[in-house]
């Protein structure tokens, strides 16, 4: 869990937060060359996560990968297909679904 003055990122609410600045790793990918890539997330688009790695900048398609995010001492495993959306829309949709009247 990462805690700040006005926020707390955990495995349960990772979809409601920006990924920028988090360390992450590709656990699985349909492209075997992308499995194991690790680094800091420096950009995100609807379909890509951009990692800064020791080998340089890597653009990874969300739909092809399973990601492991480091959140303080915790790790969160996320299917890339679940995060295909613009970052601002993903955050907005998470809170709408969470607060929907059931």
Buried (B, 14 or more C-beta within 10 A) or exposed (E): EBEEEEEEBBEEBBBBBEBEEBBBBBBBBEEEEBBEBBBBBBBBEEBBBBBBEEEEEBEBBBEBBBBBBBBEEEBBEBBBEEBBBEBEEBBEBBEEEEEEEE
